[in-house]
Amino acid sequence: MMEMIDAKPIKTFEGKTSGYLRDDGTFISYREEKHIFRKFQGLGLSYKVLVQLRKKGCKKIVFLICRASGKWEKYYCTVSQMLKDGVSYTDRECDHQRILSFKDMVMPSLKNWVKE
């Protein structure tokens, strides 16, 4: 998969690890298929995490999703894209989120990502 050398965990409001911020400003979040917001056909991040990432100078967000088949997919976007274009969402089970649809994210091949 991808090396996490020098990556710092970023925590949610509940203290769970939301993902890892690498020294190059890339935030990586590992997800399972159950984390997909079916209603919006996309993925979400806590608004507070997004603000924290912006303050830390994050340049790119990478979602690595493990599908039920065991196959990994990668999608990426920017913090400003999530904040500007993401749908605002809140319910009793999670904090305020921004959800960006897959159609608004880029899905390059995983073999090309390893070289980035």
Biopython code that builds the backbone (N, CA, C, O; Angstrom):
import numpy as np
from Bio.PDB.StructureBuilder import StructureBuilder

atoms = [
    (1, "MET", "N", (0.849, -1.171, 0.000)),
    (1, "MET", "CA", (0.000, 0.000, 0.000)),
    (1, "MET", "C", (0.897, 1.237, 0.000)),
    (1, "MET", "O", (1.833, 1.316, -0.795)),
    (2, "MET", "N", (0.633, 2.171, 0.851)),
    (2, "MET", "CA", (1.350, 3.436, 0.853)),
    (2, "MET", "C", (2.090, 3.607, 2.168)),
    (2, "MET", "O", (1.550, 3.297, 3.230)),
    (3, "GLU", "N", (3.305, 4.091, 2.107)),
    (3, "GLU", "CA", (4.074, 4.304, 3.326)),
    (3, "GLU", "C", (3.538, 5.507, 4.088)),
    (3, "GLU", "O", (3.149, 6.513, 3.494)),
    (4, "MET", "N", (3.525, 5.392, 5.391)),
    (4, "MET", "CA", (3.002, 6.459, 6.242)),
    (4, "MET", "C", (4.133, 7.107, 7.042)),
    (4, "MET", "O", (3.910, 7.598, 8.149)),
    (5, "ILE", "N", (5.330, 7.108, 6.488)),
    (5, "ILE", "CA", (6.480, 7.689, 7.178)),
    (5, "ILE", "C", (6.227, 9.175, 7.436)),
    (5, "ILE", "O", (5.792, 9.902, 6.543)),
    (6, "ASP", "N", (6.498, 9.609, 8.643)),
    (6, "ASP", "CA", (6.351, 11.013, 9.043)),
    (6, "ASP", "C", (4.922, 11.538, 8.924)),
    (6, "ASP", "O", (4.714, 12.742, 8.779)),
    (7, "ALA", "N", (3.944, 10.645, 8.985)),
    (7, "ALA", "CA", (2.554, 11.072, 8.927)),
    (7, "ALA", "C", (2.024, 11.230, 10.349)),
    (7, "ALA", "O", (2.239, 10.375, 11.208)),
    (8, "LYS", "N", (1.332, 12.336, 10.574)),
    (8, "LYS", "CA", (0.784, 12.625, 11.897)),
    (8, "LYS", "C", (-0.717, 12.362, 11.894)),
    (8, "LYS", "O", (-1.418, 12.842, 11.003)),
    (9, "PRO", "N", (-1.232, 11.607, 12.875)),
    (9, "PRO", "CA", (-2.676, 11.347, 12.909)),
    (9, "PRO", "C", (-3.466, 12.624, 13.192)),
    (9, "PRO", "O", (-3.054, 13.459, 13.998)),
    (10, "ILE", "N", (-4.594, 12.758, 12.524)),
    (10, "ILE", "CA", (-5.526, 13.863, 12.747)),
    (10, "ILE", "C", (-6.773, 13.244, 13.374)),
    (10, "ILE", "O", (-7.363, 12.317, 12.819)),
    (11, "LYS", "N", (-7.168, 13.766, 14.537)),
    (11, "LYS", "CA", (-8.267, 13.185, 15.312)),
    (11, "LYS", "C", (-9.579, 13.913, 15.053)),
    (11, "LYS", "O", (-9.597, 15.103, 14.739)),
    (12, "THR", "N", (-10.683, 13.168, 15.192)),
    (12, "THR", "CA", (-12.015, 13.750, 15.106)),
    (12, "THR", "C", (-12.410, 14.281, 16.482)),
    (12, "THR", "O", (-11.642, 14.182, 17.439)),
    (13, "PHE", "N", (-13.599, 14.836, 16.570)),
    (13, "PHE", "CA", (-14.071, 15.363, 17.855)),
    (13, "PHE", "C", (-14.232, 14.252, 18.885)),
    (13, "PHE", "O", (-14.188, 14.517, 20.086)),
    (14, "GLU", "N", (-14.418, 13.013, 18.437)),
    (14, "GLU", "CA", (-14.573, 11.886, 19.355)),
    (14, "GLU", "C", (-13.234, 11.264, 19.736)),
    (14, "GLU", "O", (-13.192, 10.318, 20.521)),
    (15, "GLY", "N", (-12.145, 11.788, 19.188)),
    (15, "GLY", "CA", (-10.830, 11.250, 19.476)),
    (15, "GLY", "C", (-10.410, 10.124, 18.552)),
    (15, "GLY", "O", (-9.338, 9.545, 18.730)),
    (16, "LYS", "N", (-11.242, 9.802, 17.562)),
    (16, "LYS", "CA", (-10.890, 8.770, 16.588)),
    (16, "LYS", "C", (-9.942, 9.362, 15.544)),
    (16, "LYS", "O", (-9.985, 10.559, 15.257)),
    (17, "THR", "N", (-9.095, 8.512, 14.988)),
    (17, "THR", "CA", (-8.194, 8.977, 13.933)),
    (17, "THR", "C", (-8.975, 9.083, 12.631)),
    (17, "THR", "O", (-9.531, 8.098, 12.147)),
    (18, "SER", "N", (-9.010, 10.285, 12.070)),
    (18, "SER", "CA", (-9.718, 10.542, 10.822)),
    (18, "SER", "C", (-8.835, 10.236, 9.625)),
    (18, "SER", "O", (-9.324, 9.889, 8.550)),
    (19, "GLY", "N", (-7.535, 10.369, 9.819)),
    (19, "GLY", "CA", (-6.573, 10.147, 8.744)),
    (19, "GLY", "C", (-5.202, 10.587, 9.198)),
    (19, "GLY", "O", (-4.965, 10.819, 10.384)),
    (20, "TYR", "N", (-4.305, 10.698, 8.240)),
    (20, "TYR", "CA", (-2.906, 11.016, 8.538)),
    (20, "TYR", "C", (-2.414, 12.135, 7.636)),
    (20, "TYR", "O", (-2.628, 12.109, 6.424)),
    (21, "LEU", "N", (-1.751, 13.120, 8.235)),
    (21, "LEU", "CA", (-1.203, 14.245, 7.491)),
    (21, "LEU", "C", (0.287, 14.032, 7.298)),
    (21, "LEU", "O", (1.049, 13.990, 8.264)),
    (22, "ARG", "N", (0.694, 13.898, 6.054)),
    (22, "ARG", "CA", (2.110, 13.707, 5.745)),
    (22, "ARG", "C", (2.822, 15.057, 5.708)),
    (22, "ARG", "O", (2.188, 16.109, 5.617)),
    (23, "ASP", "N", (4.137, 15.005, 5.779)),
    (23, "ASP", "CA", (4.937, 16.235, 5.767)),
    (23, "ASP", "C", (4.789, 17.018, 4.465)),
    (23, "ASP", "O", (5.016, 18.228, 4.447)),
    (24, "ASP", "N", (4.412, 16.349, 3.378)),
    (24, "ASP", "CA", (4.251, 17.049, 2.104)),
    (24, "ASP", "C", (2.894, 17.752, 1.989)),
    (24, "ASP", "O", (2.571, 18.307, 0.939)),
    (25, "GLY", "N", (2.087, 17.728, 3.086)),
    (25, "GLY", "CA", (0.803, 18.418, 3.082)),
    (25, "GLY", "C", (-0.344, 17.579, 2.544)),
    (25, "GLY", "O", (-1.422, 18.114, 2.284)),
    (26, "THR", "N", (-0.143, 16.287, 2.372)),
    (26, "THR", "CA", (-1.193, 15.395, 1.891)),
    (26, "THR", "C", (-1.863, 14.707, 3.076)),
    (26, "THR", "O", (-1.194, 14.120, 3.926)),
    (27, "PHE", "N", (-3.188, 14.785, 3.122)),
    (27, "PHE", "CA", (-3.968, 14.105, 4.153)),
    (27, "PHE", "C", (-4.511, 12.820, 3.561)),
    (27, "PHE", "O", (-5.143, 12.844, 2.504)),
    (28, "ILE", "N", (-4.275, 11.691, 4.230)),
    (28, "ILE", "CA", (-4.713, 10.389, 3.747)),
    (28, "ILE", "C", (-5.719, 9.811, 4.732)),
    (28, "ILE", "O", (-5.454, 9.725, 5.931)),
    (29, "SER", "N", (-6.874, 9.415, 4.211)),
    (29, "SER", "CA", (-7.921, 8.845, 5.044)),
    (29, "SER", "C", (-8.319, 7.485, 4.476)),
    (29, "SER", "O", (-8.779, 7.382, 3.339)),
    (30, "TYR", "N", (-8.134, 6.443, 5.289)),
    (30, "TYR", "CA", (-8.519, 5.094, 4.895)),
    (30, "TYR", "C", (-9.977, 4.874, 5.245)),
    (30, "TYR", "O", (-10.405, 5.165, 6.362)),
    (31, "ARG", "N", (-10.739, 4.362, 4.292)),
    (31, "ARG", "CA", (-12.175, 4.157, 4.499)),
    (31, "ARG", "C", (-12.592, 2.774, 4.016)),
    (31, "ARG", "O", (-11.941, 2.156, 3.173)),
    (32, "GLU", "N", (-13.693, 2.319, 4.580)),
    (32, "GLU", "CA", (-14.334, 1.100, 4.106)),
    (32, "GLU", "C", (-15.586, 1.514, 3.343)),
    (32, "GLU", "O", (-16.037, 2.655, 3.435)),
    (33, "GLU", "N", (-16.130, 0.582, 2.599)),
    (33, "GLU", "CA", (-17.314, 0.869, 1.797)),
    (33, "GLU", "C", (-18.482, 1.386, 2.645)),
    (33, "GLU", "O", (-19.301, 2.170, 2.165)),
    (34, "LYS", "N", (-18.556, 0.947, 3.906)),
    (34, "LYS", "CA", (-19.650, 1.377, 4.781)),
    (34, "LYS", "C", (-19.586, 2.869, 5.116)),
    (34, "LYS", "O", (-20.564, 3.418, 5.624)),
    (35, "HIS", "N", (-18.470, 3.532, 4.845)),
    (35, "HIS", "CA", (-18.331, 4.958, 5.128)),
    (35, "HIS", "C", (-18.869, 5.854, 4.008)),
    (35, "HIS", "O", (-18.887, 7.077, 4.144)),
    (36, "ILE", "N", (-19.300, 5.251, 2.918)),
    (36, "ILE", "CA", (-19.831, 6.033, 1.797)),
    (36, "ILE", "C", (-21.228, 6.546, 2.156)),
    (36, "ILE", "O", (-22.079, 5.786, 2.618)),
    (37, "PHE", "N", (-21.451, 7.833, 1.941)),
    (37, "PHE", "CA", (-22.772, 8.422, 2.134)),
    (37, "PHE", "C", (-23.565, 8.147, 0.851)),
    (37, "PHE", "O", (-23.422, 8.859, -0.143)),
    (38, "ARG", "N", (-24.391, 7.116, 0.889)),
    (38, "ARG", "CA", (-25.140, 6.677, -0.301)),
    (38, "ARG", "C", (-26.062, 7.788, -0.827)),
    (38, "ARG", "O", (-26.209, 7.968, -2.036)),
    (39, "LYS", "N", (-26.672, 8.519, 0.095)),
    (39, "LYS", "CA", (-27.590, 9.592, -0.304)),
    (39, "LYS", "C", (-26.899, 10.619, -1.202)),
    (39, "LYS", "O", (-27.506, 11.156, -2.128)),
    (40, "PHE", "N", (-25.628, 10.882, -0.918)),
    (40, "PHE", "CA", (-24.877, 11.895, -1.658)),
    (40, "PHE", "C", (-23.864, 11.283, -2.632)),
    (40, "PHE", "O", (-23.204, 11.999, -3.384)),
    (41, "GLN", "N", (-23.749, 9.936, -2.609)),
    (41, "GLN", "CA", (-22.767, 9.230, -3.438)),
    (41, "GLN", "C", (-21.380, 9.848, -3.301)),
    (41, "GLN", "O", (-20.747, 10.237, -4.282)),
    (42, "GLY", "N", (-20.925, 9.925, -2.037)),
    (42, "GLY", "CA", (-19.617, 10.510, -1.785)),
    (42, "GLY", "C", (-19.121, 10.205, -0.385)),
    (42, "GLY", "O", (-19.668, 9.362, 0.326)),
    (43, "LEU", "N", (-18.082, 10.909, -0.016)),
    (43, "LEU", "CA", (-17.446, 10.737, 1.287)),
    (43, "LEU", "C", (-17.422, 12.053, 2.035)),
    (43, "LEU", "O", (-17.391, 13.129, 1.437)),
    (44, "GLY", "N", (-17.438, 11.948, 3.359)),
    (44, "GLY", "CA", (-17.442, 13.140, 4.188)),
    (44, "GLY", "C", (-16.249, 13.225, 5.108)),
    (44, "GLY", "O", (-15.594, 12.230, 5.415)),
    (45, "LEU", "N", (-15.989, 14.436, 5.537)),
    (45, "LEU", "CA", (-14.985, 14.725, 6.569)),
    (45, "LEU", "C", (-15.589, 15.736, 7.525)),
    (45, "LEU", "O", (-16.365, 16.606, 7.129)),
    (46, "SER", "N", (-15.225, 15.610, 8.774)),
    (46, "SER", "CA", (-15.667, 16.546, 9.793)),
    (46, "SER", "C", (-15.256, 17.971, 9.409)),
    (46, "SER", "O", (-14.133, 18.211, 8.965)),
    (47, "TYR", "N", (-16.177, 18.896, 9.588)),
    (47, "TYR", "CA", (-15.869, 20.301, 9.316)),
    (47, "TYR", "C", (-14.691, 20.762, 10.171)),
    (47, "TYR", "O", (-13.820, 21.489, 9.692)),
    (48, "LYS", "N", (-14.663, 20.339, 11.442)),
    (48, "LYS", "CA", (-13.562, 20.730, 12.333)),
    (48, "LYS", "C", (-12.229, 20.162, 11.849)),
    (48, "LYS", "O", (-11.198, 20.826, 11.960)),
    (49, "VAL", "N", (-12.243, 18.954, 11.320)),
    (49, "VAL", "CA", (-11.012, 18.365, 10.764)),
    (49, "VAL", "C", (-10.564, 19.156, 9.542)),
    (49, "VAL", "O", (-9.373, 19.414, 9.375)),
    (50, "LEU", "N", (-11.508, 19.542, 8.686)),
    (50, "LEU", "CA", (-11.167, 20.331, 7.500)),
    (50, "LEU", "C", (-10.535, 21.674, 7.870)),
    (50, "LEU", "O", (-9.560, 22.099, 7.250)),
    (51, "VAL", "N", (-11.093, 22.335, 8.880)),
    (51, "VAL", "CA", (-10.523, 23.610, 9.344)),
    (51, "VAL", "C", (-9.116, 23.386, 9.889)),
    (51, "VAL", "O", (-8.206, 24.171, 9.623)),
    (52, "GLN", "N", (-8.946, 22.313, 10.650)),
    (52, "GLN", "CA", (-7.631, 21.974, 11.195)),
    (52, "GLN", "C", (-6.621, 21.703, 10.059)),
    (52, "GLN", "O", (-5.476, 22.149, 10.126)),
    (53, "LEU", "N", (-7.049, 20.983, 9.039)),
    (53, "LEU", "CA", (-6.166, 20.690, 7.906)),
    (53, "LEU", "C", (-5.768, 21.970, 7.169)),
    (53, "LEU", "O", (-4.612, 22.143, 6.783)),
    (54, "ARG", "N", (-6.738, 22.861, 6.982)),
    (54, "ARG", "CA", (-6.445, 24.126, 6.297)),
    (54, "ARG", "C", (-5.408, 24.935, 7.081)),
    (54, "ARG", "O", (-4.499, 25.515, 6.489)),
    (55, "LYS", "N", (-5.543, 24.974, 8.408)),
    (55, "LYS", "CA", (-4.583, 25.704, 9.244)),
    (55, "LYS", "C", (-3.189, 25.094, 9.176)),
    (55, "LYS", "O", (-2.188, 25.800, 9.294)),
    (56, "LYS", "N", (-3.129, 23.773, 8.984)),
    (56, "LYS", "CA", (-1.836, 23.079, 8.922)),
    (56, "LYS", "C", (-1.234, 23.090, 7.523)),
    (56, "LYS", "O", (-0.174, 22.505, 7.302)),
    (57, "GLY", "N", (-1.896, 23.748, 6.577)),
    (57, "GLY", "CA", (-1.352, 23.878, 5.233)),
    (57, "GLY", "C", (-1.546, 22.655, 4.346)),
    (57, "GLY", "O", (-0.769, 22.432, 3.418)),
    (58, "CYS", "N", (-2.565, 21.870, 4.623)),
    (58, "CYS", "CA", (-2.847, 20.681, 3.821)),
    (58, "CYS", "C", (-3.143, 21.087, 2.378)),
    (58, "CYS", "O", (-3.906, 22.020, 2.128)),
    (59, "LYS", "N", (-2.529, 20.374, 1.436)),
    (59, "LYS", "CA", (-2.710, 20.672, 0.018)),
    (59, "LYS", "C", (-3.686, 19.739, -0.670)),
    (59, "LYS", "O", (-4.426, 20.160, -1.559)),
    (60, "LYS", "N", (-3.695, 18.473, -0.270)),
    (60, "LYS", "CA", (-4.484, 17.476, -0.971)),
    (60, "LYS", "C", (-5.078, 16.479, 0.020)),
    (60, "LYS", "O", (-4.429, 16.099, 0.994)),
    (61, "ILE", "N", (-6.317, 16.060, -0.236)),
    (61, "ILE", "CA", (-6.964, 15.016, 0.548)),
    (61, "ILE", "C", (-7.047, 13.774, -0.320)),
    (61, "ILE", "O", (-7.470, 13.837, -1.475)),
    (62, "VAL", "N", (-6.641, 12.650, 0.240)),
    (62, "VAL", "CA", (-6.707, 11.384, -0.473)),
    (62, "VAL", "C", (-7.562, 10.421, 0.339)),
    (62, "VAL", "O", (-7.274, 10.155, 1.506)),
    (63, "PHE", "N", (-8.609, 9.904, -0.280)),
    (63, "PHE", "CA", (-9.434, 8.875, 0.334)),
    (63, "PHE", "C", (-9.064, 7.543, -0.301)),
    (63, "PHE", "O", (-9.183, 7.381, -1.516)),
    (64, "LEU", "N", (-8.621, 6.594, 0.503)),
    (64, "LEU", "CA", (-8.364, 5.235, 0.034)),
    (64, "LEU", "C", (-9.488, 4.361, 0.565)),
    (64, "LEU", "O", (-9.639, 4.201, 1.777)),
    (65, "ILE", "N", (-10.271, 3.798, -0.336)),
    (65, "ILE", "CA", (-11.451, 3.035, 0.040)),
    (65, "ILE", "C", (-11.240, 1.557, -0.270)),
    (65, "ILE", "O", (-10.890, 1.187, -1.390)),
    (66, "CYS", "N", (-11.458, 0.725, 0.737)),
    (66, "CYS", "CA", (-11.422, -0.720, 0.545)),
    (66, "CYS", "C", (-12.842, -1.178, 0.244)),
    (66, "CYS", "O", (-13.724, -1.115, 1.101)),
    (67, "ARG", "N", (-13.050, -1.640, -0.982)),
    (67, "ARG", "CA", (-14.367, -2.135, -1.390)),
    (67, "ARG", "C", (-14.603, -3.527, -0.805)),
    (67, "ARG", "O", (-13.665, -4.190, -0.365)),
    (68, "ALA", "N", (-15.849, -3.958, -0.805)),
    (68, "ALA", "CA", (-16.204, -5.275, -0.267)),
    (68, "ALA", "C", (-15.447, -6.392, -0.973)),
    (68, "ALA", "O", (-15.205, -7.450, -0.390)),
    (69, "SER", "N", (-15.077, -6.161, -2.214)),
    (69, "SER", "CA", (-14.328, -7.152, -2.993)),
    (69, "SER", "C", (-12.868, -7.261, -2.543)),
    (69, "SER", "O", (-12.154, -8.183, -2.938)),
    (70, "GLY", "N", (-12.435, -6.307, -1.713)),
    (70, "GLY", "CA", (-11.039, -6.263, -1.288)),
    (70, "GLY", "C", (-10.195, -5.356, -2.160)),
    (70, "GLY", "O", (-9.025, -5.119, -1.857)),
    (71, "LYS", "N", (-10.767, -4.846, -3.233)),
    (71, "LYS", "CA", (-10.073, -3.943, -4.145)),
    (71, "LYS", "C", (-10.041, -2.533, -3.552)),
    (71, "LYS", "O", (-11.028, -2.064, -2.985)),
    (72, "TRP", "N", (-8.897, -1.870, -3.690)),
    (72, "TRP", "CA", (-8.754, -0.497, -3.187)),
    (72, "TRP", "C", (-9.010, 0.501, -4.305)),
    (72, "TRP", "O", (-8.594, 0.296, -5.446)),
    (73, "GLU", "N", (-9.703, 1.588, -3.963)),
    (73, "GLU", "CA", (-9.909, 2.709, -4.882)),
    (73, "GLU", "C", (-9.398, 3.962, -4.206)),
    (73, "GLU", "O", (-9.461, 4.093, -2.984)),
    (74, "LYS", "N", (-8.895, 4.879, -5.006)),
    (74, "LYS", "CA", (-8.376, 6.133, -4.472)),
    (74, "LYS", "C", (-9.100, 7.297, -5.132)),
    (74, "LYS", "O", (-9.276, 7.332, -6.349)),
    (75, "TYR", "N", (-9.518, 8.256, -4.298)),
    (75, "TYR", "CA", (-10.132, 9.486, -4.775)),
    (75, "TYR", "C", (-9.415, 10.648, -4.106)),
    (75, "TYR", "O", (-9.012, 10.553, -2.947)),
    (76, "TYR", "N", (-9.258, 11.744, -4.837)),
    (76, "TYR", "CA", (-8.661, 12.890, -4.160)),
    (76, "TYR", "C", (-9.329, 14.198, -4.539)),
    (76, "TYR", "O", (-9.955, 14.339, -5.590)),
    (77, "CYS", "N", (-9.163, 15.150, -3.625)),
    (77, "CYS", "CA", (-9.721, 16.485, -3.769)),
    (77, "CYS", "C", (-8.869, 17.423, -2.914)),
    (77, "CYS", "O", (-7.840, 17.011, -2.379)),
    (78, "THR", "N", (-9.285, 18.656, -2.788)),
    (78, "THR", "CA", (-8.572, 19.614, -1.951)),
    (78, "THR", "C", (-9.450, 20.001, -0.760)),
    (78, "THR", "O", (-10.662, 19.787, -0.768)),
    (79, "VAL", "N", (-8.817, 20.572, 0.255)),
    (79, "VAL", "CA", (-9.560, 21.047, 1.430)),
    (79, "VAL", "C", (-10.542, 22.135, 1.003)),
    (79, "VAL", "O", (-11.703, 22.112, 1.414)),
    (80, "SER", "N", (-10.098, 23.075, 0.193)),
    (80, "SER", "CA", (-10.990, 24.167, -0.220)),
    (80, "SER", "C", (-12.160, 23.639, -1.044)),
    (80, "SER", "O", (-13.260, 24.184, -0.962)),
    (81, "GLN", "N", (-11.946, 22.597, -1.830)),
    (81, "GLN", "CA", (-13.030, 21.995, -2.601)),
    (81, "GLN", "C", (-14.069, 21.371, -1.671)),
    (81, "GLN", "O", (-15.270, 21.529, -1.893)),
    (82, "MET", "N", (-13.617, 20.661, -0.630)),
    (82, "MET", "CA", (-14.550, 20.067, 0.337)),
    (82, "MET", "C", (-15.347, 21.164, 1.055)),
    (82, "MET", "O", (-16.557, 21.037, 1.244)),
    (83, "LEU", "N", (-14.662, 22.236, 1.452)),
    (83, "LEU", "CA", (-15.339, 23.310, 2.180)),
    (83, "LEU", "C", (-16.311, 24.078, 1.282)),
    (83, "LEU", "O", (-17.398, 24.453, 1.722)),
    (84, "LYS", "N", (-15.927, 24.311, 0.038)),
    (84, "LYS", "CA", (-16.740, 25.110, -0.872)),
    (84, "LYS", "C", (-17.858, 24.304, -1.526)),
    (84, "LYS", "O", (-19.003, 24.754, -1.570)),
    (85, "ASP", "N", (-17.533, 23.111, -2.037)),
    (85, "ASP", "CA", (-18.487, 22.339, -2.823)),
    (85, "ASP", "C", (-19.155, 21.196, -2.060)),
    (85, "ASP", "O", (-20.140, 20.626, -2.531)),
    (86, "GLY", "N", (-18.627, 20.860, -0.889)),
    (86, "GLY", "CA", (-19.198, 19.755, -0.118)),
    (86, "GLY", "C", (-20.539, 20.119, 0.481)),
    (86, "GLY", "O", (-20.767, 21.263, 0.874)),
    (87, "VAL", "N", (-21.426, 19.136, 0.549)),
    (87, "VAL", "CA", (-22.749, 19.314, 1.144)),
    (87, "VAL", "C", (-22.600, 19.309, 2.661)),
    (87, "VAL", "O", (-21.928, 18.442, 3.220)),
    (88, "SER", "N", (-23.219, 20.265, 3.317)),
    (88, "SER", "CA", (-23.201, 20.336, 4.772)),
    (88, "SER", "C", (-24.164, 19.291, 5.323)),
    (88, "SER", "O", (-25.306, 19.190, 4.873)),
    (89, "TYR", "N", (-23.694, 18.509, 6.305)),
    (89, "TYR", "CA", (-24.503, 17.413, 6.833)),
    (89, "TYR", "C", (-24.238, 17.228, 8.323)),
    (89, "TYR", "O", (-23.090, 17.246, 8.768)),
    (90, "THR", "N", (-25.307, 17.050, 9.085)),
    (90, "THR", "CA", (-25.206, 16.765, 10.519)),
    (90, "THR", "C", (-26.338, 15.809, 10.894)),
    (90, "THR", "O", (-27.467, 15.947, 10.421)),
    (91, "ASP", "N", (-26.021, 14.853, 11.738)),
    (91, "ASP", "CA", (-27.060, 14.021, 12.335)),
    (91, "ASP", "C", (-26.629, 13.650, 13.749)),
    (91, "ASP", "O", (-25.585, 14.097, 14.223)),
    (92, "ARG", "N", (-27.431, 12.838, 14.416)),
    (92, "ARG", "CA", (-27.145, 12.505, 15.819)),
    (92, "ARG", "C", (-25.901, 11.635, 15.999)),
    (92, "ARG", "O", (-25.319, 11.604, 17.083)),
    (93, "GLU", "N", (-25.497, 10.937, 14.957)),
    (93, "GLU", "CA", (-24.385, 9.997, 15.071)),
    (93, "GLU", "C", (-23.026, 10.594, 14.714)),
    (93, "GLU", "O", (-21.999, 9.951, 14.929)),
    (94, "CYS", "N", (-23.003, 11.789, 14.183)),
    (94, "CYS", "CA", (-21.711, 12.378, 13.802)),
    (94, "CYS", "C", (-21.746, 13.897, 13.963)),
    (94, "CYS", "O", (-22.809, 14.505, 14.087)),
    (95, "ASP", "N", (-20.566, 14.481, 13.956)),
    (95, "ASP", "CA", (-20.487, 15.938, 14.038)),
    (95, "ASP", "C", (-20.769, 16.531, 12.655)),
    (95, "ASP", "O", (-21.071, 15.804, 11.708)),
    (96, "HIS", "N", (-20.668, 17.847, 12.553)),
    (96, "HIS", "CA", (-20.918, 18.549, 11.295)),
    (96, "HIS", "C", (-19.910, 18.081, 10.251)),
    (96, "HIS", "O", (-18.702, 18.133, 10.478)),
    (97, "GLN", "N", (-20.408, 17.632, 9.123)),
    (97, "GLN", "CA", (-19.567, 17.096, 8.054)),
    (97, "GLN", "C", (-19.743, 17.900, 6.776)),
    (97, "GLN", "O", (-20.735, 18.605, 6.590)),
    (98, "ARG", "N", (-18.757, 17.773, 5.904)),
    (98, "ARG", "CA", (-18.867, 18.220, 4.521)),
    (98, "ARG", "C", (-18.716, 16.961, 3.683)),
    (98, "ARG", "O", (-17.755, 16.209, 3.849)),
    (99, "ILE", "N", (-19.663, 16.732, 2.784)),
    (99, "ILE", "CA", (-19.649, 15.534, 1.966)),
    (99, "ILE", "C", (-19.485, 15.928, 0.510)),
    (99, "ILE", "O", (-20.250, 16.732, -0.023)),
    (100, "LEU", "N", (-18.478, 15.351, -0.122)),
    (100, "LEU", "CA", (-18.196, 15.627, -1.528)),
    (100, "LEU", "C", (-18.514, 14.369, -2.328)),
    (100, "LEU", "O", (-18.100, 13.268, -1.964)),
    (101, "SER", "N", (-19.252, 14.544, -3.422)),
    (101, "SER", "CA", (-19.636, 13.393, -4.240)),
    (101, "SER", "C", (-18.434, 12.866, -5.027)),
    (101, "SER", "O", (-17.492, 13.602, -5.320)),
    (102, "PHE", "N", (-18.489, 11.591, -5.355)),
    (102, "PHE", "CA", (-17.416, 10.977, -6.129)),
    (102, "PHE", "C", (-17.237, 11.659, -7.477)),
    (102, "PHE", "O", (-16.117, 11.766, -7.978)),
    (103, "LYS", "N", (-18.344, 12.126, -8.071)),
    (103, "LYS", "CA", (-18.232, 12.773, -9.383)),
    (103, "LYS", "C", (-17.423, 14.069, -9.316)),
    (103, "LYS", "O", (-16.903, 14.530, -10.332)),
    (104, "ASP", "N", (-17.315, 14.659, -8.118)),
    (104, "ASP", "CA", (-16.532, 15.885, -7.949)),
    (104, "ASP", "C", (-15.086, 15.606, -7.525)),
    (104, "ASP", "O", (-14.284, 16.527, -7.366)),
    (105, "MET", "N", (-14.767, 14.310, -7.345)),
    (105, "MET", "CA", (-13.405, 13.924, -6.979)),
    (105, "MET", "C", (-12.723, 13.271, -8.176)),
    (105, "MET", "O", (-13.380, 12.861, -9.134)),
    (106, "VAL", "N", (-11.412, 13.183, -8.108)),
    (106, "VAL", "CA", (-10.630, 12.546, -9.161)),
    (106, "VAL", "C", (-10.256, 11.146, -8.692)),
    (106, "VAL", "O", (-9.965, 10.940, -7.514)),
    (107, "MET", "N", (-10.262, 10.182, -9.613)),
    (107, "MET", "CA", (-9.882, 8.807, -9.282)),
    (107, "MET", "C", (-8.755, 8.351, -10.204)),
    (107, "MET", "O", (-9.014, 7.698, -11.214)),
    (108, "PRO", "N", (-7.504, 8.687, -9.871)),
    (108, "PRO", "CA", (-6.381, 8.199, -10.689)),
    (108, "PRO", "C", (-6.082, 6.744, -10.339)),
    (108, "PRO", "O", (-6.595, 6.216, -9.352)),
    (109, "SER", "N", (-5.251, 6.107, -11.151)),
    (109, "SER", "CA", (-4.917, 4.710, -10.850)),
    (109, "SER", "C", (-3.992, 4.637, -9.646)),
    (109, "SER", "O", (-3.184, 5.539, -9.426)),
    (110, "LEU", "N", (-4.104, 3.569, -8.868)),
    (110, "LEU", "CA", (-3.276, 3.397, -7.672)),
    (110, "LEU", "C", (-1.807, 3.266, -8.012)),
    (110, "LEU", "O", (-0.965, 3.750, -7.254)),
    (111, "LYS", "N", (-1.467, 2.633, -9.118)),
    (111, "LYS", "CA", (-0.042, 2.477, -9.450)),
    (111, "LYS", "C", (0.607, 3.828, -9.715)),
    (111, "LYS", "O", (1.796, 3.993, -9.440)),
    (112, "ASN", "N", (-0.131, 4.793, -10.237)),
    (112, "ASN", "CA", (0.428, 6.133, -10.450)),
    (112, "ASN", "C", (0.592, 6.868, -9.126)),
    (112, "ASN", "O", (1.494, 7.693, -8.989)),
    (113, "TRP", "N", (-0.275, 6.578, -8.140)),
    (113, "TRP", "CA", (-0.202, 7.277, -6.858)),
    (113, "TRP", "C", (1.090, 6.974, -6.135)),
    (113, "TRP", "O", (1.662, 7.866, -5.507)),
    (114, "VAL", "N", (1.569, 5.746, -6.204)),
    (114, "VAL", "CA", (2.772, 5.332, -5.485)),
    (114, "VAL", "C", (3.951, 6.208, -5.886)),
    (114, "VAL", "O", (4.839, 6.458, -5.071)),
    (115, "LYS", "N", (3.973, 6.677, -7.129)),
    (115, "LYS", "CA", (5.086, 7.495, -7.629)),
    (115, "LYS", "C", (4.974, 8.957, -7.196)),
    (115, "LYS", "O", (5.967, 9.683, -7.233)),
    (116, "GLU", "N", (3.790, 9.399, -6.790)),
    (116, "GLU", "CA", (3.602, 10.821, -6.426)),
    (116, "GLU", "C", (4.332, 11.175, -5.154)),
    (116, "GLU", "O", (4.279, 12.323, -4.711)),
]
sb = StructureBuilder()
sb.init_structure("model")
sb.init_model(0)
sb.init_chain("A")
sb.init_seg("    ")
for serial, (resi, resn, name, xyz) in enumerate(atoms, 1):
    if name == "N":
        sb.init_residue(resn, " ", resi, " ")
    sb.init_atom(name, np.array(xyz, "f"), 0.0, 1.0, " ", f" {name:<3s}", serial, name[0])
structure = sb.get_structure()
